[in-house]
Amino acid sequence: MIQGLAGTPPAGNRVNDRSADAIGVFDSGVGGLSVLRALRAELPAERFVYVADSGHAPYGERDDTHVIARSHAIARHLIAQHHIKALVVACNTATAAAIHRLRQDFADLPIVGIEPALKPAAAQSQTQHIGVLATRGTLNSEKFRTLLASLEGQAHFVLQACDGLADAIERDDAIKIEALCDHFARAIGPFGLQEPAVDTLVLGCTHYPFATDALRASVGPQIAFQEGGAPVARQTRRLLEARGWLAPQAKTSPAPVFGTTGDPAKLQSAIARWLQLPTDVAALTIA
Ligand code: DGL
């Protein structure tokens, strides 16, 4: 473990060439690692700085004021300490609550958010009955209601707020994860490939891809899972490409830099498990 991240110097001295600068990524905790995984697959030459705000999680059961304040504090930290060229909000809850304000307040910074993958789910579902697992904060947000309204008539969505699930994943509490996944799956079902069964499950919180085994055990082998990491990675590429800010090709992928406002050992073991990366994790205080 290291104490405090060393600041990342700005790239070169060409005023508008940001190509060598890092991309900032944050989540309330370990969940955004599922988005970082997709980002590294899409953009292997890029440098990433990841902040897990585990000391102030979960976001999904807190009010918007908390989530907006934390999102701004982390954005300021990433800009000041790492001179980031883009920000990925790897959290559905923070995107829903804070992305408009972030875009207003950091107007020069390309910012990519994540939303529950309802559109890809509707395009792929055969029964047009789709389960949506997300935090209470995401499901209650105006942004989510607008997304849902835009798909009216295209599919039937069964919404399920998963109180406690992100926290159980954060704590790596396998027994609780299994019990909650089973409980929420039962509330959504029946599952199957014939109408009117649910054949697709949207994992509308970036933590939930790390509960895939438990969910699979509850819903069976044929149900499709939709998560939002890959579209976020493609959108990040598009924004950087449009500005000419993509990192030059590299022979090896740069190792991401990690920090957390929670327990570094916990993030370190999640990184080893989910990204297969041995790495140091800095203990951060972000006020
Ligand atoms: N990972 C976050 C999301 O995508 C939220 C988890 C939490 O409640 O903190 O919504």
py3Dmol code that shows the C-alpha trace and the ligand (Angstrom):
import py3Dmol

protein = """\
ATOM      1  CA  MET A   1       0.000   0.000   0.000  1.00  0.00           C
ATOM      2  CA  ILE A   2       1.234   3.528  -0.679  1.00  0.00           C
ATOM      3  CA  GLN A   3       0.052   6.675   1.048  1.00  0.00           C
ATOM      4  CA  GLY A   4      -1.293   9.315  -1.345  1.00  0.00           C
ATOM      5  CA  LEU A   5      -0.982   9.230  -5.120  1.00  0.00           C
ATOM      6  CA  ALA A   6       1.935  11.056  -6.649  1.00  0.00           C
ATOM      7  CA  GLY A   7       0.508  13.710  -8.973  1.00  0.00           C
ATOM      8  CA  THR A   8       0.681  12.987 -12.691  1.00  0.00           C
ATOM      9  CA  PRO A   9       2.514  15.747 -14.576  1.00  0.00           C
ATOM     10  CA  PRO A  10       0.856  17.315 -17.629  1.00  0.00           C
ATOM     11  CA  ALA A  11       1.870  15.723 -20.919  1.00  0.00           C
ATOM     12  CA  GLY A  12       4.611  17.461 -22.861  1.00  0.00           C
ATOM     13  CA  ASN A  13       4.479  21.179 -23.441  1.00  0.00           C
ATOM     14  CA  ARG A  14       2.287  21.343 -26.526  1.00  0.00           C
ATOM     15  CA  VAL A  15      -0.638  23.410 -25.344  1.00  0.00           C
ATOM     16  CA  ASN A  16      -3.515  21.424 -26.846  1.00  0.00           C
ATOM     17  CA  ASP A  17      -1.957  18.000 -27.125  1.00  0.00           C
ATOM     18  CA  ARG A  18      -3.539  16.021 -24.324  1.00  0.00           C
ATOM     19  CA  SER A  19      -2.911  12.620 -25.913  1.00  0.00           C
ATOM     20  CA  ALA A  20      -0.413  11.421 -23.295  1.00  0.00           C
ATOM     21  CA  ASP A  21      -2.540  12.496 -20.319  1.00  0.00           C
ATOM     22  CA  ALA A  22      -4.501  10.023 -18.222  1.00  0.00           C
ATOM     23  CA  ILE A  23      -8.231   9.290 -18.208  1.00  0.00           C
ATOM     24  CA  GLY A  24      -9.868   9.572 -14.778  1.00  0.00           C
ATOM     25  CA  VAL A  25     -12.407   6.932 -13.743  1.00  0.00           C
ATOM     26  CA  PHE A  26     -14.413   6.854 -10.518  1.00  0.00           C
ATOM     27  CA  ASP A  27     -17.132   4.933  -8.750  1.00  0.00           C
ATOM     28  CA  SER A  28     -18.483   4.719  -5.220  1.00  0.00           C
ATOM     29  CA  GLY A  29     -16.239   1.664  -4.809  1.00  0.00           C
ATOM     30  CA  VAL A  30     -15.131  -1.491  -6.597  1.00  0.00           C
ATOM     31  CA  GLY A  31     -18.017  -1.508  -9.104  1.00  0.00           C
ATOM     32  CA  GLY A  32     -16.321   0.797 -11.590  1.00  0.00           C
ATOM     33  CA  LEU A  33     -13.652  -1.870 -12.079  1.00  0.00           C
ATOM     34  CA  SER A  34     -16.195  -3.562 -14.382  1.00  0.00           C
ATOM     35  CA  VAL A  35     -16.124  -0.389 -16.525  1.00  0.00           C
ATOM     36  CA  LEU A  36     -12.336  -0.054 -16.265  1.00  0.00           C
ATOM     37  CA  ARG A  37     -12.073  -3.609 -17.601  1.00  0.00           C
ATOM     38  CA  ALA A  38     -14.056  -2.579 -20.712  1.00  0.00           C
ATOM     39  CA  LEU A  39     -12.093   0.678 -21.063  1.00  0.00           C
ATOM     40  CA  ARG A  40      -8.743  -1.136 -21.006  1.00  0.00           C
ATOM     41  CA  ALA A  41     -10.001  -3.625 -23.597  1.00  0.00           C
ATOM     42  CA  GLU A  42     -11.180  -0.820 -25.922  1.00  0.00           C
ATOM     43  CA  LEU A  43      -8.302   1.603 -25.266  1.00  0.00           C
ATOM     44  CA  PRO A  44      -5.235  -0.486 -24.403  1.00  0.00           C
ATOM     45  CA  ALA A  45      -2.720   2.333 -24.951  1.00  0.00           C
ATOM     46  CA  GLU A  46      -4.408   4.734 -22.504  1.00  0.00           C
ATOM     47  CA  ARG A  47      -3.310   5.508 -18.958  1.00  0.00           C
ATOM     48  CA  PHE A  48      -6.109   5.318 -16.382  1.00  0.00           C
ATOM     49  CA  VAL A  49      -6.380   6.707 -12.871  1.00  0.00           C
ATOM     50  CA  TYR A  50      -9.125   4.994 -10.846  1.00  0.00           C
ATOM     51  CA  VAL A  51     -10.670   6.375  -7.667  1.00  0.00           C
ATOM     52  CA  ALA A  52     -12.936   4.194  -5.504  1.00  0.00           C
ATOM     53  CA  ASP A  53     -14.912   6.340  -3.081  1.00  0.00           C
ATOM     54  CA  SER A  54     -15.519   3.406  -0.733  1.00  0.00           C
ATOM     55  CA  GLY A  55     -15.150   5.642   2.320  1.00  0.00           C
ATOM     56  CA  HIS A  56     -18.362   7.419   1.272  1.00  0.00           C
ATOM     57  CA  ALA A  57     -20.291   4.476  -0.234  1.00  0.00           C
ATOM     58  CA  PRO A  58     -22.833   3.242  -1.008  1.00  0.00           C
ATOM     59  CA  TYR A  59     -24.143   6.095  -3.162  1.00  0.00           C
ATOM     60  CA  GLY A  60     -27.313   4.320  -4.213  1.00  0.00           C
ATOM     61  CA  GLU A  61     -29.148   4.705  -0.938  1.00  0.00           C
ATOM     62  CA  ARG A  62     -27.931   8.259  -0.185  1.00  0.00           C
ATOM     63  CA  ASP A  63     -29.464  11.548  -1.302  1.00  0.00           C
ATOM     64  CA  ASP A  64     -28.439  13.432  -4.448  1.00  0.00           C
ATOM     65  CA  THR A  65     -26.693  16.176  -2.469  1.00  0.00           C
ATOM     66  CA  HIS A  66     -24.177  13.650  -1.124  1.00  0.00           C
ATOM     67  CA  VAL A  67     -23.569  12.058  -4.522  1.00  0.00           C
ATOM     68  CA  ILE A  68     -23.189  15.437  -6.281  1.00  0.00           C
ATOM     69  CA  ALA A  69     -20.738  16.702  -3.634  1.00  0.00           C
ATOM     70  CA  ARG A  70     -18.637  13.522  -3.781  1.00  0.00           C
ATOM     71  CA  SER A  71     -18.597  13.495  -7.611  1.00  0.00           C
ATOM     72  CA  HIS A  72     -17.387  17.102  -7.685  1.00  0.00           C
ATOM     73  CA  ALA A  73     -14.726  16.490  -5.041  1.00  0.00           C
ATOM     74  CA  ILE A  74     -13.354  13.506  -6.972  1.00  0.00           C
ATOM     75  CA  ALA A  75     -13.407  15.363 -10.309  1.00  0.00           C
ATOM     76  CA  ARG A  76     -11.473  18.252  -8.720  1.00  0.00           C
ATOM     77  CA  HIS A  77      -8.958  15.796  -7.248  1.00  0.00           C
ATOM     78  CA  LEU A  78      -8.386  14.030 -10.585  1.00  0.00           C
ATOM     79  CA  ILE A  79      -7.953  17.314 -12.451  1.00  0.00           C
ATOM     80  CA  ALA A  80      -5.620  18.869  -9.873  1.00  0.00           C
ATOM     81  CA  GLN A  81      -3.496  15.808  -9.110  1.00  0.00           C
ATOM     82  CA  HIS A  82      -3.507  13.983 -12.449  1.00  0.00           C
ATOM     83  CA  HIS A  83      -4.292  16.554 -15.107  1.00  0.00           C
ATOM     84  CA  ILE A  84      -6.814  14.145 -16.629  1.00  0.00           C
ATOM     85  CA  LYS A  85      -7.890  14.639 -20.256  1.00  0.00           C
ATOM     86  CA  ALA A  86     -11.295  12.956 -19.771  1.00  0.00           C
ATOM     87  CA  LEU A  87     -13.481  11.713 -16.930  1.00  0.00           C
ATOM     88  CA  VAL A  88     -15.497   8.496 -16.891  1.00  0.00           C
ATOM     89  CA  VAL A  89     -18.237   8.383 -14.268  1.00  0.00           C
ATOM     90  CA  ALA A  90     -18.240   4.600 -13.831  1.00  0.00           C
ATOM     91  CA  CYS A  91     -21.306   4.655 -11.617  1.00  0.00           C
ATOM     92  CA  ASN A  92     -24.946   4.698 -12.753  1.00  0.00           C
ATOM     93  CA  THR A  93     -26.068   6.420  -9.551  1.00  0.00           C
ATOM     94  CA  ALA A  94     -23.501   9.228  -9.816  1.00  0.00           C
ATOM     95  CA  THR A  95     -24.247   9.654 -13.525  1.00  0.00           C
ATOM     96  CA  ALA A  96     -27.965  10.017 -12.813  1.00  0.00           C
ATOM     97  CA  ALA A  97     -27.474  12.470  -9.940  1.00  0.00           C
ATOM     98  CA  ALA A  98     -24.436  14.480 -10.953  1.00  0.00           C
ATOM     99  CA  ILE A  99     -23.428  14.337 -14.610  1.00  0.00           C
ATOM    100  CA  HIS A 100     -25.370  17.451 -15.669  1.00  0.00           C
ATOM    101  CA  ARG A 101     -23.704  19.481 -12.938  1.00  0.00           C
ATOM    102  CA  LEU A 102     -20.264  18.002 -13.676  1.00  0.00           C
ATOM    103  CA  ARG A 103     -20.613  18.947 -17.346  1.00  0.00           C
ATOM    104  CA  GLN A 104     -21.650  22.481 -16.379  1.00  0.00           C
ATOM    105  CA  ASP A 105     -18.832  22.973 -13.890  1.00  0.00           C
ATOM    106  CA  PHE A 106     -16.032  21.274 -15.877  1.00  0.00           C
ATOM    107  CA  ALA A 107     -17.088  22.413 -19.335  1.00  0.00           C
ATOM    108  CA  ASP A 108     -13.667  21.836 -20.965  1.00  0.00           C
ATOM    109  CA  LEU A 109     -13.409  18.239 -19.812  1.00  0.00           C
ATOM    110  CA  PRO A 110     -14.950  15.443 -21.894  1.00  0.00           C
ATOM    111  CA  ILE A 111     -17.151  13.509 -19.428  1.00  0.00           C
ATOM    112  CA  VAL A 112     -18.671  10.099 -20.123  1.00  0.00           C
ATOM    113  CA  GLY A 113     -21.391   8.635 -17.908  1.00  0.00           C
ATOM    114  CA  ILE A 114     -23.084   5.256 -17.714  1.00  0.00           C
ATOM    115  CA  GLU A 115     -26.773   4.382 -17.825  1.00  0.00           C
ATOM    116  CA  PRO A 116     -28.566   1.057 -17.399  1.00  0.00           C
ATOM    117  CA  ALA A 117     -28.400  -0.789 -20.742  1.00  0.00           C
ATOM    118  CA  LEU A 118     -32.155  -0.702 -21.458  1.00  0.00           C
ATOM    119  CA  LYS A 119     -31.762   0.073 -25.165  1.00  0.00           C
ATOM    120  CA  PRO A 120     -29.445  -2.865 -25.978  1.00  0.00           C
ATOM    121  CA  ALA A 121     -31.681  -5.094 -23.814  1.00  0.00           C
ATOM    122  CA  ALA A 122     -34.819  -4.077 -25.736  1.00  0.00           C
ATOM    123  CA  ALA A 123     -33.016  -4.639 -29.043  1.00  0.00           C
ATOM    124  CA  GLN A 124     -31.931  -8.145 -28.084  1.00  0.00           C
ATOM    125  CA  SER A 125     -34.810  -9.537 -25.955  1.00  0.00           C
ATOM    126  CA  GLN A 126     -37.110 -12.078 -27.633  1.00  0.00           C
ATOM    127  CA  THR A 127     -39.877 -12.035 -25.011  1.00  0.00           C
ATOM    128  CA  GLN A 128     -39.682  -8.240 -24.599  1.00  0.00           C
ATOM    129  CA  HIS A 129     -39.866  -8.806 -20.836  1.00  0.00           C
ATOM    130  CA  ILE A 130     -36.765  -7.366 -19.253  1.00  0.00           C
ATOM    131  CA  GLY A 131     -35.670  -7.211 -15.615  1.00  0.00           C
ATOM    132  CA  VAL A 132     -33.733  -4.148 -14.456  1.00  0.00           C
ATOM    133  CA  LEU A 133     -31.556  -4.330 -11.354  1.00  0.00           C
ATOM    134  CA  ALA A 134     -30.263  -0.963 -10.150  1.00  0.00           C
ATOM    135  CA  THR A 135     -29.849   1.175  -7.061  1.00  0.00           C
ATOM    136  CA  ARG A 136     -32.790   3.033  -5.566  1.00  0.00           C
ATOM    137  CA  GLY A 137     -31.027   6.308  -6.496  1.00  0.00           C
ATOM    138  CA  THR A 138     -30.765   5.352 -10.166  1.00  0.00           C
ATOM    139  CA  LEU A 139     -34.353   4.092 -10.470  1.00  0.00           C
ATOM    140  CA  ASN A 140     -35.771   7.194  -8.762  1.00  0.00           C
ATOM    141  CA  SER A 141     -33.780   9.619 -10.908  1.00  0.00           C
ATOM    142  CA  GLU A 142     -35.260  11.858 -13.565  1.00  0.00           C
ATOM    143  CA  LYS A 143     -32.571  10.679 -15.979  1.00  0.00           C
ATOM    144  CA  PHE A 144     -33.736   7.077 -15.619  1.00  0.00           C
ATOM    145  CA  ARG A 145     -37.421   7.995 -15.965  1.00  0.00           C
ATOM    146  CA  THR A 146     -36.598   9.827 -19.208  1.00  0.00           C
ATOM    147  CA  LEU A 147     -34.694   6.793 -20.511  1.00  0.00           C
ATOM    148  CA  LEU A 148     -37.588   4.510 -19.619  1.00  0.00           C
ATOM    149  CA  ALA A 149     -40.132   6.836 -21.265  1.00  0.00           C
ATOM    150  CA  SER A 150     -38.048   6.879 -24.460  1.00  0.00           C
ATOM    151  CA  LEU A 151     -38.580   3.109 -24.759  1.00  0.00           C
ATOM    152  CA  GLU A 152     -42.297   3.088 -24.013  1.00  0.00           C
ATOM    153  CA  GLY A 153     -44.129   0.463 -26.023  1.00  0.00           C
ATOM    154  CA  GLN A 154     -40.907  -1.302 -27.074  1.00  0.00           C
ATOM    155  CA  ALA A 155     -40.607  -3.660 -24.113  1.00  0.00           C
ATOM    156  CA  HIS A 156     -41.994  -4.384 -20.667  1.00  0.00           C
ATOM    157  CA  PHE A 157     -39.425  -3.487 -17.983  1.00  0.00           C
ATOM    158  CA  VAL A 158     -39.661  -4.922 -14.457  1.00  0.00           C
ATOM    159  CA  LEU A 159     -37.717  -2.592 -12.151  1.00  0.00           C
ATOM    160  CA  GLN A 160     -36.030  -3.808  -8.986  1.00  0.00           C
ATOM    161  CA  ALA A 161     -34.144  -1.590  -6.516  1.00  0.00           C
ATOM    162  CA  CYS A 162     -31.415  -3.748  -4.981  1.00  0.00           C
ATOM    163  CA  ASP A 163     -30.864  -2.237  -1.529  1.00  0.00           C
ATOM    164  CA  GLY A 164     -27.780  -3.698   0.123  1.00  0.00           C
ATOM    165  CA  LEU A 165     -26.375  -5.515  -2.910  1.00  0.00           C
ATOM    166  CA  ALA A 166     -23.615  -3.004  -3.810  1.00  0.00           C
ATOM    167  CA  ASP A 167     -22.636  -2.903  -0.143  1.00  0.00           C
ATOM    168  CA  ALA A 168     -22.457  -6.720   0.061  1.00  0.00           C
ATOM    169  CA  ILE A 169     -20.268  -6.764  -3.090  1.00  0.00           C
ATOM    170  CA  GLU A 170     -18.114  -4.017  -1.584  1.00  0.00           C
ATOM    171  CA  ARG A 171     -17.642  -6.194   1.517  1.00  0.00           C
ATOM    172  CA  ASP A 172     -17.163  -9.342  -0.586  1.00  0.00           C
ATOM    173  CA  ASP A 173     -19.833 -11.042   1.557  1.00  0.00           C
ATOM    174  CA  ALA A 174     -20.625 -14.109  -0.582  1.00  0.00           C
ATOM    175  CA  ILE A 175     -23.479 -15.387   1.588  1.00  0.00           C
ATOM    176  CA  LYS A 176     -25.279 -12.063   1.572  1.00  0.00           C
ATOM    177  CA  ILE A 177     -24.674 -11.613  -2.178  1.00  0.00           C
ATOM    178  CA  GLU A 178     -26.269 -15.011  -2.879  1.00  0.00           C
ATOM    179  CA  ALA A 179     -29.239 -14.351  -0.586  1.00  0.00           C
ATOM    180  CA  LEU A 180     -29.911 -10.896  -2.061  1.00  0.00           C
ATOM    181  CA  CYS A 181     -29.525 -12.041  -5.686  1.00  0.00           C
ATOM    182  CA  ASP A 182     -31.954 -14.868  -5.060  1.00  0.00           C
ATOM    183  CA  HIS A 183     -34.430 -12.538  -3.354  1.00  0.00           C
ATOM    184  CA  PHE A 184     -34.299  -9.896  -6.122  1.00  0.00           C
ATOM    185  CA  ALA A 185     -34.461 -12.486  -8.909  1.00  0.00           C
ATOM    186  CA  ARG A 186     -37.593 -14.017  -7.355  1.00  0.00           C
ATOM    187  CA  ALA A 187     -39.163 -10.548  -7.184  1.00  0.00           C
ATOM    188  CA  ILE A 188     -38.571 -10.058 -10.936  1.00  0.00           C
ATOM    189  CA  GLY A 189     -39.247 -13.548 -12.358  1.00  0.00           C
ATOM    190  CA  PRO A 190     -40.437 -15.862 -13.821  1.00  0.00           C
ATOM    191  CA  PHE A 191     -37.435 -16.236 -16.148  1.00  0.00           C
ATOM    192  CA  GLY A 192     -37.428 -18.136 -19.438  1.00  0.00           C
ATOM    193  CA  LEU A 193     -37.414 -17.871 -23.208  1.00  0.00           C
ATOM    194  CA  GLN A 194     -41.192 -17.968 -23.744  1.00  0.00           C
ATOM    195  CA  GLU A 195     -43.450 -14.942 -23.370  1.00  0.00           C
ATOM    196  CA  PRO A 196     -44.277 -13.487 -20.892  1.00  0.00           C
ATOM    197  CA  ALA A 197     -41.151 -14.662 -19.045  1.00  0.00           C
ATOM    198  CA  VAL A 198     -38.169 -12.379 -18.490  1.00  0.00           C
ATOM    199  CA  ASP A 199     -35.315 -13.409 -20.810  1.00  0.00           C
ATOM    200  CA  THR A 200     -32.931 -10.475 -20.180  1.00  0.00           C
ATOM    201  CA  LEU A 201     -31.550  -8.906 -17.039  1.00  0.00           C
ATOM    202  CA  VAL A 202     -30.051  -5.422 -17.098  1.00  0.00           C
ATOM    203  CA  LEU A 203     -27.243  -5.039 -14.558  1.00  0.00           C
ATOM    204  CA  GLY A 204     -27.900  -1.334 -13.974  1.00  0.00           C
ATOM    205  CA  CYS A 205     -25.234  -0.783 -11.330  1.00  0.00           C
ATOM    206  CA  THR A 206     -21.548  -1.225 -12.072  1.00  0.00           C
ATOM    207  CA  HIS A 207     -21.123  -3.392  -8.970  1.00  0.00           C
ATOM    208  CA  TYR A 208     -23.543  -6.072 -10.203  1.00  0.00           C
ATOM    209  CA  PRO A 209     -21.349  -7.677 -12.890  1.00  0.00           C
ATOM    210  CA  PHE A 210     -19.343  -8.903  -9.887  1.00  0.00           C
ATOM    211  CA  ALA A 211     -22.415 -10.816  -8.676  1.00  0.00           C
ATOM    212  CA  THR A 212     -22.920 -12.571 -12.005  1.00  0.00           C
ATOM    213  CA  ASP A 213     -22.299 -16.064 -10.606  1.00  0.00           C
ATOM    214  CA  ALA A 214     -24.913 -15.640  -7.882  1.00  0.00           C
ATOM    215  CA  LEU A 215     -27.398 -14.105 -10.335  1.00  0.00           C
ATOM    216  CA  ARG A 216     -26.797 -16.872 -12.857  1.00  0.00           C
ATOM    217  CA  ALA A 217     -27.505 -19.477 -10.161  1.00  0.00           C
ATOM    218  CA  SER A 218     -30.831 -17.746  -9.452  1.00  0.00           C
ATOM    219  CA  VAL A 219     -32.082 -17.121 -13.012  1.00  0.00           C
ATOM    220  CA  GLY A 220     -30.684 -20.081 -14.938  1.00  0.00           C
ATOM    221  CA  PRO A 221     -28.262 -20.505 -17.840  1.00  0.00           C
ATOM    222  CA  GLN A 222     -30.331 -19.057 -20.706  1.00  0.00           C
ATOM    223  CA  ILE A 223     -30.984 -15.558 -19.426  1.00  0.00           C
ATOM    224  CA  ALA A 224     -28.964 -12.773 -21.078  1.00  0.00           C
ATOM    225  CA  PHE A 225     -27.199 -10.203 -18.901  1.00  0.00           C
ATOM    226  CA  GLN A 226     -26.719  -6.655 -20.188  1.00  0.00           C
ATOM    227  CA  GLU A 227     -24.136  -4.338 -18.655  1.00  0.00           C
ATOM    228  CA  GLY A 228     -23.027  -0.902 -19.759  1.00  0.00           C
ATOM    229  CA  GLY A 229     -19.199  -0.983 -19.728  1.00  0.00           C
ATOM    230  CA  ALA A 230     -18.566  -1.608 -23.437  1.00  0.00           C
ATOM    231  CA  PRO A 231     -20.732   1.300 -24.745  1.00  0.00           C
ATOM    232  CA  VAL A 232     -19.024   3.625 -22.245  1.00  0.00           C
ATOM    233  CA  ALA A 233     -15.624   2.549 -23.531  1.00  0.00           C
ATOM    234  CA  ARG A 234     -16.688   3.128 -27.143  1.00  0.00           C
ATOM    235  CA  GLN A 235     -18.067   6.576 -26.297  1.00  0.00           C
ATOM    236  CA  THR A 236     -14.815   7.469 -24.514  1.00  0.00           C
ATOM    237  CA  ARG A 237     -12.901   6.493 -27.649  1.00  0.00           C
ATOM    238  CA  ARG A 238     -15.212   8.634 -29.818  1.00  0.00           C
ATOM    239  CA  LEU A 239     -14.787  11.734 -27.636  1.00  0.00           C
ATOM    240  CA  LEU A 240     -11.000  11.448 -27.542  1.00  0.00           C
ATOM    241  CA  GLU A 241     -10.761  10.650 -31.248  1.00  0.00           C
ATOM    242  CA  ALA A 242     -12.831  13.742 -32.107  1.00  0.00           C
ATOM    243  CA  ARG A 243     -10.306  15.912 -30.211  1.00  0.00           C
ATOM    244  CA  GLY A 244      -7.222  14.091 -31.514  1.00  0.00           C
ATOM    245  CA  TRP A 245      -6.418  13.113 -27.909  1.00  0.00           C
ATOM    246  CA  LEU A 246      -6.114   9.330 -28.219  1.00  0.00           C
ATOM    247  CA  ALA A 247      -2.862   7.966 -26.786  1.00  0.00           C
ATOM    248  CA  PRO A 248      -0.348   6.809 -29.372  1.00  0.00           C
ATOM    249  CA  GLN A 249      -0.150   3.035 -29.932  1.00  0.00           C
ATOM    250  CA  ALA A 250       1.929   1.272 -27.285  1.00  0.00           C
ATOM    251  CA  LYS A 251       3.534  -2.180 -27.160  1.00  0.00           C
ATOM    252  CA  THR A 252       2.252  -2.788 -23.638  1.00  0.00           C
ATOM    253  CA  SER A 253      -0.774  -1.444 -21.780  1.00  0.00           C
ATOM    254  CA  PRO A 254       0.209   1.082 -19.099  1.00  0.00           C
ATOM    255  CA  ALA A 255      -0.686  -0.077 -15.573  1.00  0.00           C
ATOM    256  CA  PRO A 256      -3.588   1.921 -14.136  1.00  0.00           C
ATOM    257  CA  VAL A 257      -3.052   3.994 -10.985  1.00  0.00           C
ATOM    258  CA  PHE A 258      -5.478   3.198  -8.147  1.00  0.00           C
ATOM    259  CA  GLY A 259      -6.605   5.074  -5.054  1.00  0.00           C
ATOM    260  CA  THR A 260      -9.429   4.688  -2.561  1.00  0.00           C
ATOM    261  CA  THR A 261     -11.024   6.675   0.240  1.00  0.00           C
ATOM    262  CA  GLY A 262     -11.766   3.305   1.913  1.00  0.00           C
ATOM    263  CA  ASP A 263      -9.588   0.315   2.737  1.00  0.00           C
ATOM    264  CA  PRO A 264      -6.731  -0.059   0.196  1.00  0.00           C
ATOM    265  CA  ALA A 265      -6.358  -3.795   0.942  1.00  0.00           C
ATOM    266  CA  LYS A 266      -9.992  -4.394  -0.101  1.00  0.00           C
ATOM    267  CA  LEU A 267      -9.585  -2.559  -3.409  1.00  0.00           C
ATOM    268  CA  GLN A 268      -6.276  -4.314  -3.993  1.00  0.00           C
ATOM    269  CA  SER A 269      -7.857  -7.747  -3.617  1.00  0.00           C
ATOM    270  CA  ALA A 270     -10.801  -6.762  -5.881  1.00  0.00           C
ATOM    271  CA  ILE A 271      -8.307  -5.584  -8.556  1.00  0.00           C
ATOM    272  CA  ALA A 272      -6.357  -8.841  -8.303  1.00  0.00           C
ATOM    273  CA  ARG A 273      -9.573 -10.858  -8.539  1.00  0.00           C
ATOM    274  CA  TRP A 274     -11.448  -8.988 -11.254  1.00  0.00           C
ATOM    275  CA  LEU A 275      -8.666  -7.468 -13.383  1.00  0.00           C
ATOM    276  CA  GLN A 276      -5.911  -9.965 -12.599  1.00  0.00           C
ATOM    277  CA  LEU A 277      -3.544  -7.070 -11.885  1.00  0.00           C
ATOM    278  CA  PRO A 278      -1.045  -6.956  -9.048  1.00  0.00           C
ATOM    279  CA  THR A 279      -0.917  -3.310  -8.009  1.00  0.00           C
ATOM    280  CA  ASP A 280      -0.387  -0.761  -5.272  1.00  0.00           C
ATOM    281  CA  VAL A 281      -3.420   1.144  -4.018  1.00  0.00           C
ATOM    282  CA  ALA A 282      -3.103   4.590  -2.468  1.00  0.00           C
ATOM    283  CA  ALA A 283      -5.089   5.640   0.601  1.00  0.00           C
ATOM    284  CA  LEU A 284      -6.776   8.913  -0.333  1.00  0.00           C
ATOM    285  CA  THR A 285      -8.505  11.647   1.594  1.00  0.00           C
ATOM    286  CA  ILE A 286     -10.706  13.619  -0.795  1.00  0.00           C
ATOM    287  CA  ALA A 287     -12.735  16.371   0.829  1.00  0.00           C
TER     288      ALA A 287
END
"""
ligand_1 = """\
10
DGL
N -21.744 1.303 -8.629
C -22.771 2.256 -8.443
C -23.742 2.293 -9.620
O -23.384 1.956 -10.728
C -23.523 2.373 -7.159
C -23.243 1.534 -5.988
C -23.595 2.249 -4.727
O -24.754 2.194 -4.293
O -22.695 2.903 -4.211
O -24.878 2.680 -9.472
"""
view = py3Dmol.view(width=600, height=400)
view.addModel(protein, "pdb")
view.setStyle({"model": 0}, {"cartoon": {"style": "trace"}})
view.addModel(ligand_1, "xyz")
view.setStyle({"model": 1}, {"stick": {}})
view.zoomTo()
view.show()
